[in-house]
Amino acid sequence: MSTVQRITTRNARFQQWQSLLTNRNKRSRAREFLVQGVRPISLAVQHGWPVHALIYDAERKPSKWLEELLGTVRADRIAMAPEMVAELGEKNEEPPEAVAVVEMPADDLGRIPVEDDFLGVVLDRPTSPGNIGSIIRSADALGAHGLIVAGHAADVYDPKSVRASTGSLFSLPAVRVPAPSDVVGWVAAQRNRGRPIVVVGTDEHGDCDVFDFDFTQPALLLIGNETSGLSSAWREACDFMVGIPMVGAASSLNAANAATALLYEVSRQRITVAGSGRLPRGRRR
């Protein structure tokens, strides 16, 4: 068990952790990010993510949860002045009970499991870290196996994304890739292994409504940029385009809302088929 280290001044180590909140390049170089809150930290530990440090308020009596965490997790234990914990927790008032410094996993598409019932989501150049986290949360809740963030985009490990995922980031693999070609090659390799993944994009002028498409087959869903939609490269990669019917004055849905609506329809179809006993297309007994 490591000894407790006490930090009461804004030394170099504190400044390094503070930079992880706002500086993407420093997060990438250190391969670390900050996690705030009981549920996200608990899920990070539960799913085996390496924790490098546990930072907590030196002046606050630890809860039973924190005592157990400090006693079981192999990490540096840092007792810190409350106002500094509050800074790392991005709170103006009472500091969070703990902040964890967590190791960032490799951006490897091999982290995403692909079975006969595969369901994945690709985000094309998302600009909002909050949307990324919200989509991770929906994808986790509605049965997806992984999420891919493609192109020049907001960061999966931005604190806003981590918070918005409410811990789902730690149970659903989320992988960043530079370009569509990386995913296209990965899909082709999966098809060669006998996983007939269908690539489905979203557009207001889709080939059919989302309700009329068969999502019981292995599927990769593409969600476009919040402003410009799917790029031409992604449109070429699609096997089909589907639309979400809308009424009222809205011309489009927020990316997180569109992704959730699409994932819900996929989940609905798969639950219906499972309940009927009919085998979905593309699966074997």
Backbone torsions as a table, in degrees:
resi	resn	phi	psi	omega
1	MET	NA	128.9	179.7
2	SER	-72.4	151.9	177.4
3	THR	-76.4	160.6	179.1
4	VAL	-78.9	130.6	174.4
5	GLN	-102.8	139.2	-179.0
6	ARG	-110.5	130.0	177.9
7	ILE	-125.1	118.2	-178.3
8	THR	-120.3	-4.6	177.8
9	THR	-126.4	159.6	-178.3
10	ARG	-79.3	71.2	-177.9
11	ASN	-79.6	-174.7	-175.5
12	ALA	-62.4	-37.0	-178.4
13	ARG	-67.7	-44.1	177.0
14	PHE	-59.6	-44.8	-179.1
15	GLN	-63.0	-35.5	176.0
16	GLN	-62.9	-46.4	178.6
17	TRP	-64.3	-40.1	179.4
18	GLN	-61.6	-37.0	-179.4
19	SER	-66.8	-23.3	179.2
20	LEU	-66.2	-20.1	179.7
21	LEU	-72.1	-33.6	-169.7
22	THR	-122.9	-15.6	-171.7
23	ASN	-112.5	103.0	-177.7
24	ARG	-61.9	-40.0	-179.2
25	ASN	-62.4	-39.4	179.2
26	LYS	-69.4	-36.1	174.5
27	ARG	-60.6	-44.3	-177.0
28	SER	-66.1	-41.4	-179.4
29	ARG	-68.0	-42.2	-179.1
30	ALA	-78.0	-19.5	-173.0
31	ARG	53.8	43.4	178.1
32	GLU	-138.2	153.6	172.8
33	PHE	-148.2	164.2	-177.2
34	LEU	-97.9	142.2	177.8
35	VAL	-125.3	129.1	-175.6
36	GLN	-118.7	136.2	174.0
37	GLY	107.2	152.5	-174.7
38	VAL	-64.4	-53.0	-175.5
39	ARG	-64.2	-49.5	179.5
40	PRO	-60.1	-42.3	179.7
41	ILE	-64.6	-42.7	179.5
42	SER	-60.3	-42.2	-179.4
43	LEU	-70.0	-35.8	176.5
44	ALA	-59.9	-44.6	179.1
45	VAL	-66.9	-45.5	-178.3
46	GLN	-58.2	-37.9	-176.9
47	HIS	-93.5	11.2	169.8
48	GLY	80.3	19.9	177.1
49	TRP	-74.5	131.2	-179.8
50	PRO	-64.2	128.8	177.1
51	VAL	-105.7	122.2	-178.0
52	HIS	-86.7	-32.3	-179.4
53	ALA	-152.6	145.1	172.0
54	LEU	-115.9	117.5	-175.8
55	ILE	-107.8	131.8	-178.1
56	TYR	-146.2	165.2	-176.5
57	ASP	-71.3	117.8	-177.9
58	ALA	-68.3	-19.1	-174.9
59	GLU	-103.4	5.8	-175.1
60	ARG	-114.9	133.9	178.2
61	LYS	-65.7	124.4	-177.4
62	PRO	-67.7	143.0	174.9
63	SER	-73.0	172.1	176.9
64	LYS	-60.9	-38.9	178.8
65	TRP	-59.3	-48.4	-177.3
66	LEU	-68.3	-39.5	177.8
67	GLU	-58.6	-44.4	179.1
68	GLU	-65.2	-41.1	179.3
69	LEU	-60.5	-48.7	-178.4
70	LEU	-64.6	-28.1	-178.1
71	GLY	-85.9	-16.5	-173.7
72	THR	-117.4	-24.6	-175.7
73	VAL	-90.6	129.0	177.8
74	ARG	-79.4	98.5	-178.2
75	ALA	-161.2	157.8	172.7
76	ASP	-62.1	135.6	178.2
77	ARG	-104.0	118.3	-173.0
78	ILE	-118.4	110.3	174.0
79	ALA	-89.8	121.8	-168.9
80	MET	-128.3	152.5	176.0
81	ALA	-57.2	138.7	-173.3
82	PRO	-57.2	-39.0	-178.9
83	GLU	-66.8	-27.1	178.3
84	MET	-79.0	-36.5	173.6
85	VAL	-61.9	-40.0	178.6
86	ALA	-61.3	-38.3	178.0
87	GLU	-63.5	-44.9	179.7
88	LEU	-69.5	-27.5	177.0
89	GLY	-86.8	-1.5	179.5
90	GLU	56.0	41.5	177.6
91	LYS	-119.5	140.8	-179.8
92	ASN	-87.1	-19.5	-175.4
93	GLU	-111.3	-118.5	-177.6
94	GLU	-67.5	131.8	179.9
95	PRO	-68.8	155.4	174.3
96	PRO	-66.3	158.5	-179.0
97	GLU	-65.7	-34.1	-179.8
98	ALA	-154.4	152.1	171.3
99	VAL	-128.2	133.3	-179.8
100	ALA	-108.9	140.4	171.2
101	VAL	-98.7	112.8	-169.9
102	VAL	-114.7	143.9	179.7
103	GLU	-75.0	136.1	179.3
104	MET	-83.7	130.1	179.5
105	PRO	-76.6	166.9	177.5
106	ALA	-68.7	147.1	174.8
107	ASP	-84.2	80.2	-174.3
108	ASP	-123.0	118.4	179.5
109	LEU	-61.2	-19.3	176.3
110	GLY	-65.3	-14.2	175.9
111	ARG	-70.1	-19.3	-176.6
112	ILE	-90.6	118.0	-179.9
113	PRO	-73.9	138.3	179.6
114	VAL	-124.8	108.3	176.9
115	GLU	-118.2	-172.5	-177.0
116	ASP	-62.9	-26.2	-178.6
117	ASP	-101.1	27.7	-172.4
118	PHE	-56.5	138.2	172.0
119	LEU	-140.5	118.2	179.0
120	GLY	-128.8	162.3	180.0
121	VAL	-129.8	134.3	173.1
122	VAL	-113.8	131.1	173.2
123	LEU	-105.6	121.4	-178.4
124	ASP	-90.5	106.7	175.5
125	ARG	49.8	50.4	178.5
126	PRO	-65.3	139.6	-177.3
127	THR	-101.9	-13.5	-176.8
128	SER	-108.4	115.7	177.0
129	PRO	-62.6	-32.2	177.2
130	GLY	-62.0	-39.6	177.0
131	ASN	-64.5	-40.0	178.7
132	ILE	-59.3	-49.0	-179.6
133	GLY	-62.2	-40.1	179.1
134	SER	-64.6	-39.3	179.7
135	ILE	-69.9	-38.3	175.0
136	ILE	-58.1	-43.4	179.8
137	ARG	-61.6	-46.9	179.3
138	SER	-65.2	-42.5	-178.9
139	ALA	-62.1	-40.9	178.3
140	ASP	-64.7	-45.0	-176.7
141	ALA	-68.3	-28.4	-171.7
142	LEU	-108.8	19.9	166.1
143	GLY	93.3	12.0	177.6
144	ALA	-74.1	158.9	-178.7
145	HIS	-104.8	-13.0	179.0
146	GLY	-177.8	161.3	179.9
147	LEU	-131.5	140.6	-179.8
148	ILE	-121.9	129.7	174.7
149	VAL	-107.5	118.7	-171.3
150	ALA	-114.3	141.8	173.1
151	GLY	83.1	-170.1	178.6
152	HIS	-71.2	110.1	-167.7
153	ALA	-147.2	167.4	169.6
154	ALA	-61.7	162.7	-171.6
155	ASP	-94.2	132.0	175.2
156	VAL	-55.8	-33.3	-173.6
157	TYR	-98.9	11.4	169.8
158	ASP	-61.6	140.0	-179.3
159	PRO	-54.0	-33.4	178.8
160	LYS	-65.7	-38.6	177.4
161	SER	-68.7	-45.0	-178.9
162	VAL	-60.3	-44.5	179.8
163	ARG	-65.8	-44.0	-177.4
164	ALA	-65.0	-25.5	179.3
165	SER	-75.8	-13.4	-179.0
166	THR	47.6	36.5	177.2
167	GLY	98.4	-13.7	-179.2
168	SER	-65.6	-22.4	176.2
169	LEU	-54.1	-30.0	-174.6
170	PHE	-87.3	-11.4	178.4
171	SER	-110.3	-15.1	-179.2
172	LEU	-117.4	118.3	179.2
173	PRO	-59.6	128.7	177.3
174	ALA	-124.5	120.1	-171.4
175	VAL	-123.3	135.9	176.9
176	ARG	-98.3	135.1	176.8
177	VAL	-131.8	151.2	-176.1
178	PRO	-71.0	-35.6	-168.4
179	ALA	-151.6	161.9	177.4
180	PRO	-56.0	-33.3	-176.2
181	SER	-59.5	-32.0	179.1
182	ASP	-62.9	-41.0	-178.2
183	VAL	-76.3	-39.1	179.4
184	VAL	-59.7	-43.8	177.9
185	GLY	-64.4	-38.9	179.0
186	TRP	-65.2	-42.5	178.0
187	VAL	-62.6	-43.1	179.5
188	ALA	-60.2	-41.2	178.8
189	ALA	-64.4	-39.1	178.4
190	GLN	-65.9	-39.6	178.3
191	ARG	-63.6	-38.9	178.2
192	ASN	-64.8	-24.3	178.0
193	ARG	-89.6	6.4	175.5
194	GLY	94.7	14.3	175.5
195	ARG	-106.3	97.2	-173.6
196	PRO	-77.2	70.3	-177.9
197	ILE	-68.3	131.0	174.4
198	VAL	-101.4	133.2	-177.2
199	VAL	-99.1	118.4	-171.7
200	VAL	-121.6	119.8	176.9
201	GLY	-98.5	164.5	178.7
202	THR	-114.9	138.2	-179.6
203	ASP	-161.0	146.7	-179.6
204	GLU	-64.6	-21.6	176.9
205	HIS	-111.1	53.8	-177.8
206	GLY	-70.5	167.8	177.2
207	ASP	-63.9	-29.6	178.0
208	CYS	-157.5	167.8	174.7
209	ASP	-72.0	153.3	-178.3
210	VAL	-56.6	-32.0	-178.3
211	PHE	-69.4	-21.4	-174.5
212	ASP	-97.2	1.6	-179.3
213	PHE	-99.2	143.8	-180.0
214	ASP	-84.4	100.8	179.7
215	PHE	-96.0	12.0	177.3
216	THR	-80.8	-9.2	175.4
217	GLN	-86.4	161.6	178.0
218	PRO	-56.8	129.1	-170.1
219	ALA	-139.3	144.4	171.6
220	LEU	-119.1	116.7	-175.4
221	LEU	-94.6	133.6	180.0
222	LEU	-108.6	126.8	178.5
223	ILE	-115.6	123.9	-174.0
224	GLY	-78.8	170.2	175.3
225	ASN	-56.8	145.1	-175.1
226	GLU	-58.3	-29.5	-176.5
227	THR	-101.7	-46.5	-170.8
228	SER	-107.1	-0.4	-179.9
229	GLY	72.9	-157.3	-178.6
230	LEU	-74.7	140.9	176.3
231	SER	-71.0	165.2	179.3
232	SER	-63.4	-34.2	179.3
233	ALA	-64.6	-40.0	178.4
234	TRP	-70.3	-37.2	178.5
235	ARG	-61.4	-38.8	177.7
236	GLU	-65.8	-31.2	-178.4
237	ALA	-76.4	-15.9	-175.8
238	CYS	-74.9	140.8	170.1
239	ASP	-84.5	-33.2	179.7
240	PHE	-145.3	156.8	171.3
241	MET	-120.9	135.1	177.9
242	VAL	-123.4	154.3	178.6
243	GLY	-118.8	150.5	175.4
244	ILE	-99.9	113.2	-177.9
245	PRO	-61.0	136.6	-180.0
246	MET	-134.8	152.1	172.6
247	VAL	-124.4	172.2	-180.0
248	GLY	87.2	-167.5	-173.4
249	ALA	-87.0	-14.3	-177.1
250	ALA	-66.0	134.4	179.5
251	SER	-92.4	-18.9	-180.0
252	SER	-159.5	170.0	177.4
253	LEU	-105.8	149.5	168.0
254	ASN	-53.0	145.6	-175.6
255	ALA	-56.0	-41.6	-179.5
256	ALA	-67.1	-38.7	178.5
257	ASN	-67.8	-41.7	179.3
258	ALA	-63.2	-44.2	179.6
259	ALA	-62.0	-41.9	-179.3
260	THR	-65.8	-42.3	178.9
261	ALA	-61.7	-42.7	-179.2
262	LEU	-66.8	-45.6	179.4
263	LEU	-63.2	-35.6	179.2
264	TYR	-65.2	-40.7	179.1
265	GLU	-65.9	-39.5	176.4
266	VAL	-61.4	-46.3	179.8
267	SER	-61.8	-41.9	-179.5
268	ARG	-60.8	-46.8	-179.8
269	GLN	-62.2	-42.7	-176.0
270	ARG	-70.3	-37.4	177.0
271	ILE	-66.2	-40.8	179.2
272	THR	-61.8	-45.4	-179.2
273	VAL	-66.2	-41.7	179.5
274	ALA	-62.8	-37.6	179.9
275	GLY	-71.1	-28.3	-178.0
276	SER	-82.9	-16.9	-177.9
277	GLY	84.6	-2.5	178.7
278	ARG	-78.9	136.5	178.0
279	LEU	-75.5	129.8	174.0
280	PRO	-63.7	153.3	175.6
281	ARG	-61.5	139.1	177.4
282	GLY	87.4	3.2	176.7
283	ARG	-116.5	158.1	179.7
284	ARG	-124.2	154.1	174.1
285	ARG	-72.9	NA	NA
